[in-house]
Amino acid sequence: MSYAWTAPTIPYLISEESHIKTTKYEAQWLETILMIGSFCGLPLTIYLVDKIGRKNSLLLASFVQAVSWIATALAATMTGLLVARFFSGMASDMAFVAAPMYIAEMADQKIRGFLSGIIYLMMLTGCVIVYCVGPYLPFYVSPVIGALLSTTELITFSFMPETPYYLLYKHREDEALKALQYFRSDVDAETELKEISKAMERQRNERGRIQDLFLVKSNRKAVITMTVLNGGQHFCAISVIVMNLHLILKAAGSIYIDYAIAAIVFSVIMLVAAVGATLTVDMYGRKILLVFSAVLSGICLFAIALYFNLQINGVDVMSVSWIPTVSVMIYAAAFKLGLGIVPIMITSEIFPAKVKAMGMTISDAMYVGWSAIVLQLYQWLESSYGLHAPFYLFSVCCFLVMLYTIFYIPETKGKSLEEIQMLLKEEEPLLQMPY
């Protein structure tokens, strides 16, 4: 909800009906400040996910998020909104680091991909809520819903155990066994605990300094992979489209469907596609979904760029004004089938326990950093050259991600976290595709 909140809200804030008078330039900072808050929260996130655990970090994030939503609902000035968005970014950062770690460390490898996708399903559900509520109900309604959801999560998740990996990492073997029995009620928990203990013991003997992310070859491969995937997500236009969808569709001037309704359909398609991806990622593998997603997303973004290019050159495009809307809808499905959900799964799998907190946090730093860069780049290209310019760039980036996936990204489907580490330590090229 935080991520998509600006899409229907900025048009309201810069309108005559707004209770907070502002300019389009000032309102666009509501997008960037969320990412700045996320980036500033990184040091605290690195410390807390290992100090107080994955579970407690998620609970703290829920509390801060609830307070931020309340502050947003009560804000009467742009300064108040910006401060609330900043702390919302910090909470989001902690959640997006701790949640994938929690899921990867507690899930059975057969369904780890599916469960890792849950965080994106929740994110997309938030987009649907915001797009449905934002354009039609008063300003404060979306923040109130956000506060209620955050409070519900804060209460219900308090009863869940910490992950077995984290408890073993802290030498709390009895608690780890109880947690594993909770998550694996139908298997021999003691046998699996011994296997996890052996893996943890080996990883404890490895160095856990931040520089080892770059000095250890397998960790370096993981860092490069997550850098490309996190950057690729944003350079494939997702942040720009989600945060500016209403303005983009309005600029397209479609005579076939209202842009607010189109945005709701867009968010629903993303959610349905993400559900499909989580159900199939452990069946078909990560690489196939990434390649298919990148190619189809690139084609859709090229179609949008061509439409706006013709429009800005004075060509009458009213008869084909359906092209941007249809392209955005296909893009919603294509992106979420692979690019939108696979990167967070892979990133949560490819780091050993000793540097997982640092790796996941740096991954999140890259995610928010790339997002801020791409949003600023989009605003500059759009104001300097027109809407077609950034979309041409995004289309090219999709095909570059496709090539990188084919040649360099390892397939992690059906492998334990320990097997993935062994794969990253091997010297063989990673070209093989699971067709």
Buried (B, 14 or more C-beta within 10 A) or exposed (E): BBBBBBBBBBBBBBEEEBEBEBEEEBBBBBBBBBBBBBBBBBEBBBEBBBEBBBBBBBBBBBBBBBBBBBBBBEBEEBEBBBBBBBBBBBBBBBBBBBBBBBBBBBBEBEEBBBBBBBBBBBBBBBBBBBBBBBBEEEBBBBBBBBBEBBBEBBEEBEEBBBBBBBBBBBEBEEBBBBBBBEBBEEEEBEEBBEEBBEBBEBBBEBEBEEEBBEEBEBBBBBBBBBBBBBBBBBBBBBBBBBBBBBBBBBBBEBEEBEBBBBBBBBBBBBBBBBBBBBEBBBEBBBBBBBBBBBBBBBBBBBBBBBBBBBBBEEEEBEEEBBBBBBBBBBBBBBBBBBBBBBBBBBBBBBBBBBBBBBBBBBBBBBBBBBBBBBBBBBBEBBEEEBBBBBBBBBBBBBBBBBEBBBEBBBBBBBBBBBEBBEBBEEEEEBEEEEE
